[in-house]
Amino acid sequence: MSETQQHVEEPGPSEVRSPLVQQELKRAGVWFALAITVAAVVLLAQPLMLIMGALVLATMMDGGTRLLGRILPIGRGWRLTIVLLGAVAFMAYTFYLTGSSLAAQAQAMRTIVEAQVMRIGGWMQQLGVTTTPEDLKGLAQQAMSSMGRVTAAVGTAVGAVTSGVMMLVLAIFIAVEPKLYERGVAWMLPMEQRAHFYEIADKMGWTLRRLMFGRIIGMTVEGVGTWLLLWAGGVPMAGLLGILTGLLAFLPNIGAIVSGVLIVLVGFSGGTDTGLYAVGVYLAVQIVDGYLIVPMVAKRAVDLAPALILAAQILFGALFGIIGLFLADPIVAMIKVYLEQRSKALDATNRAHPGEASQS
């Protein structure tokens, strides 16, 4: 072989044209983008949760507006106004007309719960358990104080009110004309992906409306049922316990546990018979909601395993605080809808182009 023969030079590792370098750059880009996404979620936890909360509120307003449209053949704006005025009137009746009595009951309930915790701690010490009542109170305070980043931002009264107003205003703007914002998001996508986006958005909207409708029905049944049954049995603070049970019913699993603990503690403060009656009321209400309301309304829209919901509540509660705890169920439902629709789209593509699917 001649010394003057020229050798063909190939790109080395320092050349961007090298296939090895391009492959490694792609991998590094994926991990870098993932790191930026995680950092953005951590840093923007509060606004992201507020936006998600506004979407949930807007869905509830939109569901009420659509439901009212079946009865009143008037414009959407008027129907939305009626829904908002009805919600404001209900809140005003609940908190203003009964505010003084509920405030007194809340103070009395705190005293009763603390006394019952002390009794349980003393009973445990008699059984040889070293845990003291102060330890139980400290554990509860520690659990409430370690609920994530967002809790610190909205933990104060001013922060809670500000966050609530922001979510409400944003939800009203979205509920006035949801298709406008849907088209705005679709505008940022490529043309060939917009039809699939509209399909996913419609399915998500339908699922979230159904889920929230079932949640409202469950809250109403649990709240009113608990109040009437406890009042009929002479259990103290039946009105406050009914309101707390109805509000906590928005949280699957965890809400039922918390409301059950309160009902049992307050019930046994009135005696053993009253306590056993309160336990029976709690079980009856939960059975009606779990075996009648939820299967009829919510599970037809999105069938989520209880363990999945509980795990999501623990995770979102630790990451995002109280707001994450409230929004865990809707977020998991939306993720499930997206994955199901995405899987259907891929299956349809594979059936339409089997050759391309086999090559890929």
Secondary structure, 3 states (H helix, E strand, C coil): CCCCCCCCCCCCCCCCCCHHHHHHHHHHHHHHHHHHHHHHHHHCHHHHHHHHHHHHHHHHHHHHHHHHHCCCCCCHHHHHHHHHHHHHHHHHHHHHHCHHHHHHHHHHHHHHHHHHHHHHHHHHHHCCCCCCHHHHHHHHHHHHHCCCHHHHHHCCHHHHHHHHHHHHHHHHHHHHCHHHHHHHHHHCCCHHHHHHHHHHHHHHHHHHHHHHHHHHHHHHHHHHHHHHHHHHCCCCCHHHHHHHHHHHCCCCCHHHHHHHHHHHHHHHHCCHHHHHHHHHHHHHHHHHHHHHHHHHCHHHHCCCCHHHHHHHHHHHHHHHCHHHHHHHHHHHHHHHHHHHHHHHHHHHHHHHCHHHHHHC
